[in-house]
Amino acid sequence: MSQDRLNHVFASLNCSLLQYVGENSPWTSSADEAVAEQLEMVVKLQNLHIQRLADFLVNRYGYVPHANYTAEFTDLQYLSLAYLISRLVSDQQTVLETIETERKAITNDIGASDMLSQLEVGVAKTVQTLKELDGRLNQPADAPVAS
């Protein structure tokens, strides 16, 4: 049933580690402020995707499902963004896989399939951006110069 698949995607997006980190502001050094600002924009963009899906669900079924963050996320408070960024990449890749799996399982609902296709593109861009931010935050130290 499309509704169950859409609800699963909604919960996966809405309760992702990216959303959790967006609500809990990880520690960043002053040198990483630009990366933190970009991450904030990524979270806001994903919030727009979540809102579009929520609107779709409400228009179709009259409500959005309730979901909670996993308790495992509470261990990730007060940590640096440099530490969390690879976990964010991994988590968003899992969200992307969930969307892809659910989209492929919907065979007779073009509207739901199209919605998930759009979300898939958005989350794929999120993964790519997070990978780029990871590279900026965790670039290897310069090798010593030979004298």
N, C-alpha and C positions, 0 to 999 in steps of 0.2 A: 504494500500500500504506500502510495506516494507520501501521505501525511507522516507516517512513521519515519520514513527515510529523511524527509525534510526536517522533522523534529530532531532526529539524530545529528544532522549537520548543524542545526541551530545550536544545540547544546555543545557540540564540539567547538564551534567558533566562539560562542558567547562565554564559555568557561575554559578557554585556552590559557596557556601560560602567558601568552602575549597580553591578553586582557588583564590578567592578574597583575603582571608586572606594570602595566599601564596605570593601574589603580594604586600601586604601592611604591612607585618611584625608587628604582635601585640607586645605590650610591654611584656617583661618577666623580672623577677628578675634574678640575677646572679645564684641563686639556681635552677632556672628552665631552665637553658641553655641546659641541656641534653634533656629535653622534647621538647624544641624549635627545637633542631637539629633533633629529631625524627620526629617532625611534618614536617619539611622541606623535609625529606626523603619521607614521606607519600604524600606530594604534588608532588614531583618529580615522584613518582611511578604512581600517578594518571595522571600526564602529559603524561607518556608513554602510558597509556590506551587511553587517549584522542587522542594521535597521531596515535595509531593503528586504532581507529575508523575513524579518519580523512582520513587516507590512504585508508581504505576500501571504504569510501564514494567517494573519488576522483577516485579510480580505477573503481568503478561501475557507478557513475553518473557524474563525471567530476568536482565536486565542493563540498565544505562543506558549510553548512548554516551559515549565519551571526547571531550572537546573542550577547546581551549585558547583563551585570550584572543588577540586579534589583536595583532600586534607594534606596531601604531600606538598602542595604549594606553600603551606605555612612555614615549612622549613627553609624557604627560599627568600624570606624577608631579610632586609638589611645586608644584602650581598651586593657586590659590585656588578655593574653592567658588563664589564669585561668578563667576569665569571659566568654570568647568566646568558650571554649572547649565544653561545653554542647550544645551550638548552632551548633557547627560543627558536633557533633554526630547526632543531630536531622536532620540537613540538609542532611547529607550523607545517613541517613535512608530513607529520602524522595527520594533521587536520586536512591537508591537501589529499592525502591518500583516502581519508574517510569520504571526502566530497566526491572524489573520483569513483570510489566503490559504489556509493549510493546513487550517483548519476547513472552509472552503467546498469544498475539494477532496475532503474525506472525505464520501462519499455513502452508504456502506453499513455504517458502524460507529458506532452510536449512542453507545456508551461513550466512544470516542475523541472524537467530536464534542462530547459533553457536557463532557468534560474540557477541551477547547480553548475551549469557550464560557465556562466558569468562569474560565479563565486570561485570556481576553480581557477580561472584566469587571474582574478584578484589575489588569491592566496599564493599562486605561483609567483606573482610579482613580489609579494610580501617575503616569501622565502628567499628570492634573489636579493632583495634589498637587505635583509638580515644577514645574508652571507657576506655582502659587501661591508656592512657595518662590523661584522666579526673580523674581517680582514683588516679594517682600520684600527679596531681596538686591540687586536692581538697580533699585530705584525711583529715578526721576529726582530730582536735587537740587532742593530748594525754590527757586522763582523768587525773585529779589530783591524785597524789599518796596519799593514806591515811597514816597518821602518827600514 
